[in-house]
Amino acid sequence: ATGSSYVIPKAAFSDAGAYTCVVKSGLSVRTSAVAEIGVVDATPKVLNIKSNTSFTATVIAAGNGLAYFWRKDGAPFLNQTGKTFTIGVTGVSNSGLFTCDVSFQGGGGNTLTTGFNTRLNVSDAAPGLLQPLGLPTAYIGQSYFYRLPAFAIPGALATGFSMSGALPKGMVFNRTTGVLSGRPTVTKSSGYPLSFRAINPSGSSAAVGATLTVNVVPPTAVGVFAGPLGRSVLNGNLGGRIDLTTAASGSFSGSITLGTVKRSFRNQLLLSAGQGDAILRGNISGIRLADNTLVTAYVEVFAAEQVARVTLLGADGTTLLGTAWRNPWRVSRTPALNNPATGYAANYTVRLDAGQGGEVSPDGYGFASFTVSSAGLLTLAGRLPDGSGITGRTHVGPEGQVLVFNLLYGNRGSQVGQWGIGKAVAVVDNGVTGSTSWLKPGPLAGSKDTVYRAGFGPLGVTAAGGVYVAPTAGNLVMGLPVVAEGQSNTAIFFLEGGLGELGGFSQGLRFFTRTPLEAVNRVSVVGPVTNGVRVTSLDSRKGTFGGSFVIPGATAALNRSAPFVGQVVKIGAVREAFGYFLLPGVPVGTETVGTVAKRSGKVGISRK
């Protein structure tokens, strides 16, 4: 050791002794004063004995000229000054904490330690347990802790415990402390019969029996959950979604989508409150934003409501809350164990209305369709009124909730929100309502986008729809009346979207079947034809249609052709068709039609 200081990282008895330091400077040599080092074993000890037996406590120490000063419960024993302290015949009154101060003789009372201690428990009677034992109910996957209640009577204190009976896997019994703890992973209907005794050197208590009941995580807190996350700085103002799967063991896993970032997680739920109306909570660690900033996150599962609520806390205090709902229809891969979503299983179509936007945002109607299976699962597809395609895979929640989330425009924009299906007496009466937030950013440099280049939003998009039932043989979509060839039984309307002084126009249509037994609908334009309207597609099975019209210009080169698409939707008791067209603006100067911004307008087909 050649430094100006000397450190012993972990002292041993062999390190005790006298230390000096020799200091040299040129021809000058000096030796320091002696530094005495003593080493004491301060490990706490417990001794349990019967009364009328002897008691000896011994300090294990090493060093030169050590002095010992004994105390009991803080009070000094002046006649005990050696390493060993002895009581020849003990009684209950001798129970207590014996400590020893160790110091150097003649060293000014410098104390090495007062940490040496021995706890003495003297008994003259057997201990007892309070009855009956109130073993709390355990839950699979949840932490459990219970301490046996022994009588606190001097001379009859419990110094140990015994247990007979089999514990569920994942739980243990501490025979020293009488604590039953762990995290059970299995259960059985009959519970776990157990028998306990309190023990000390004078004897043991009578056996006290109790049955440990282990419940599974409430069934309504187990399964698959999904829901939206609103716009926030934590997700780049794009929104997101939460996907969560919980197990009967209390384990959970899933992912959080924050705009363009998706983070996975896995952990264990803990019972936070309640029994039947249980609330389970779990921390979600490792969630980082797009810039790698770490956020605090946790999830709470509410068994009665069958929802999971996630909370994210940013480093700057920003809070983002989201609610995910459970799929109560598909609880097992075994079909016979599932509860079919018969109240919701059907084909639905929906109109999407972003309001009247004029030149700054779309005027047209978007639309979507989805089919709910008996397992409550659905895949939706549709279009927003600027032509953007939307898709989604999710499930119907216990109250008819449907998650909607799409990244759009090269993941720079999005649609996020929630729809709901109203459960009626008859499935055909179920209505779809809800709203989403729609955002389109401004253009990137070099963008060739010709539809609302400047961007818009967030806009509120209102959803309205219901069950769509395809026409049966010989019947027409929307319940239209059958008319003779050359007559119209409905009309298609075109409004707003840059039609200017036209204000809008309509065109008569005839929906028909070629034979009375045909289920497929067909459509023809009934003259006179306005603005070259053409209906080029009609799928009565799905309720979709499409076509085009032309707004003539001063020359053929300046004609403006507008495609349109739409969907038949049932809103309340009324079945109509809704859609949008995209009409190029009027050319300016030398610009060609293809470079002029397009505007979205409304398309509608009503029942006569």
Salt bridges, closest charged atoms under 4 A:
ASP73 OD2 - LYS72 NZ 3.27
ASP101 OD2 - ARG71 NE 2.96
ASP243 OD2 - ARG241 NE 2.77
GLU305 OE1 - ARG309 NH2 2.91
ASP363 OD2 - ARG599 NH2 3.71
ASP449 OD2 - LYS440 NZ 2.56
GLU496 OE1 - LYS602 NZ 3.14
GLU518 OE2 - ARG514 NE 3.89
GLU518 OE2 - ARG522 NH2 2.91
